[in-house]
Amino acid sequence: ILMNDVILEDITGAGSANFSAINSIATYNVNGWNVSPPPSAPLYWIGGSGSWNDPQHWSLTSGGTAGTCIPNPLNDVYFDSLSFTGNSDVVSISVPFSYCNSMDWTGSTGSPQLLSTQNDNTLRIYGSMLLDQNVSANQSVILFRSHSQGETINTNGQPLGYVRIDGFNGSWELQGAMQADSLEIINGTFKTAGQQLHVQLMRSDSLSTRGLILDSSVVYAGNWY
């Protein structure tokens, strides 16, 4: 069995067949497959407003030529001084599954917005996240999916929408105060590191192994279960 350009998760190849995936990624709990990953080069957003899954908005260099591939879980993505053309450009998460490794908005211009166009349109981040202080992400749906220790989250004071922590053996540490409509911890460990946390809903009713380390943080939660 041979597959191309797929993202594998929670799948086992069993029996006498050979299971191979070329230019593909095994994210978690993949057994019995021979997986050849694609290049993991960083990608840069270009061209102002648009959909995350439009290759015309991604380039291999800052301000460079459009038309490269869209991000996968191995690609770090950058939004910088050459990403936007207007004052209120929107980066839309317009399909159910969008991906990147780490995401960095340092130096982005104007007042850009990261927007999930529907509640089930989720950006899956397999690394860390750094927003700029001018970025609006309060209508986003973000799933932190890393399976590694030492990931970080820094919103630079910008509120988030719906946030889920779900990475087996992963850990995330706040590098500044965080505000969100909802924070759900499913798998992994979330560390507030003394930073203030303000959420309308805090949820962690999963049966999986997970951790919440509050340290000396002040936590405001409208509802918690």
N, C-alpha and C positions, 0 to 999 in steps of 0.2 A: 504494500500500500504506500503510495507516494502522494504527498500533498505539498502545495506551494503557497507561500504568502498567507500563513495562518498564525493565529495566536492561540496556543494550547493552554488549557487549565483544567485540572481535575479530570484527567483522562489517562487510561492505561491501555497499552497495546498488548494484547494477550493472544496466545495461540502460536501456530507455526509460521505465520506471515512475518515479513519484515516491515516495520512501521518507520517511515522516514518523512521528515518535513523539511523542505528546503526554503531558505530565505524566510524562516519562521522563528517564533519565539515560544519557549516554554516558560510560563510565568510561575506556576505553582502546582505541585502534586501531579507531575507528569512522569509516567513510568513506562518503560518498554519502547520508547521512541528514540530514534536518532535524529537530532534536531540541529540544523545548520542555520545559525542566526544571520540576519542581515547586518549591514554596517550600522554602527551606533554613533554616527557623527552628530554634532549639535545642529539644531535647526533654528532659524530666525524668522519671526513673523514679519511680513512686508505687506504694503498695499492698503493699509487702513482697515475699514470694516470688512467683515467677511466671516465665513464658516470655518471652524477649526479643521474640518475634513476636506477643505478645498486646497489642492496642491498649489494653486496659483498664489496662495498666501504664505508659502514656505520657501525658504532659500537656505543654501548651505553657508551663506555669509551674510553679515549685517548689511541690509540695503541691497542685496545682490539680486541675481536673476531668479525669477519665479519658475515654478513647475517641477520642483523636486517632490519627493514622496511626502506624505503626511506623517506626523509623528507616530511612533510605536513605543512600547514600554521601555525601549533602550535609549531613546533620543532625549537628551536635555533640550529644552526649548527656551528661547529668549525673546523678550519683547523690549526693544530698546529705543534709542532716539531716532532711528530710521524706520520704525515699524508703522507709524501712524501718520495720516495725512490731514486729519481734522482734529477738532477739539473734543469730540465726543464719540469717537469710533467704538464700535462694538465687535468683540470677538464672540461669535455665537457657538455654543455647544448644541448642535441641531440634530444630532443622531444619538441613539441610546448609549453607544460606547465610543468614547474618545480617549486617547492615551498620550502619556509622555513619561519620561523618567523624572527629572527635576524640572521645575518651572521657575523662571527668574524674570521679573518685570523691572529690574533696576534701570533707571534712566529713561523710561517710557515717557512720552510727551503728551500734553493735553490731559484729558480726563477720560481715559479709556475704560470700557466696561467688559467684564467677563460674564456672559449671560447664558444660562441654560434655558433654552426656549420652551422646554417642557420639564415637568418634575422628574421624569425618568431619564432625561438626557444627562448622563453623568460623565464627568472628566475623571479618569482613573490616573492617579499620580503614583508612580512606583519609586519615587525618591523624595526630595524635599521641595518646599515651596517658599518663595520670597516675593512678596508683592511690593510695589512702590506705593508711596503715600498718596498718590493721585489716582489709584486704580479702584474702581468700584466692582465688588464681587458679591454683593449682598443678594443677588438673584442667581447664584451659582449652586450647582450640586457637585460636590467634590468627594471622591472616594480615595483615601490614602491607602495604598495597596502593597507597600514595600514589605519584603520579608527579611529586611536587614536592620541591624541596630544603628542608632545614631542619626536618624533623619531629623530634620528640623522644619518648623513652621514659623514664619514671620509675616504677619499681615500688615505691619507698619501702621497699625491703628485702624485699618479698614475692616468693616464688618463683613462676615461671610454669610452665605445662605445655609444650605444643608450640608453638614460635614459628617462623613463616616470614616472610622478607623477600622480597617479590616485587613491586617497582614499578619499571617502566622509567623511568630518569632520577631516581628518588626517592632520598632520603638520610635516614637516621635517626641520631640521636646520643643516647647514653645520658646521663642526668642524675643517675645514681646507680648503685650496684652492681646487677648483674643476675644472677639465678640462674634456670635453666630446665632442664627435662628434655631438651629438644632445641632447637637453633637451626639452621635451614636458610636459607642465603642463595642465592636463585635469580636475582634481578634487583635492581639498585640498589646503594647503598653503605651499609654499616653501620659506624658510628664509635663506638668505645668511649670515646673522650675521656678516657682515663686512669682510667676506672672499672674496678673488678674485675668479671670475667665468669667465671661458674662454670656449666658445662653438662655434662650427662652425654654428650651427643652433639653435635658440631659438624659440619655437613655443608655442602659447597658444590661439588657435582659437576655443576652445570648448565653448559650450553654458552653461556649468555647472558653478556652483559657485566655484571660485578658487582665490588664492591670491599669489602674488609675493612680498615679503618684502625684499628690497635690502639694507636697512640700509645705511652704508657708503661704501659698496662694490664697487670695480672697476670691471666693466663687459665688456668683449670683446665678441662680437657676430658677426659672419660673415654675418648672415641673421637673421632677427627677425620679426615674424608675428604671 
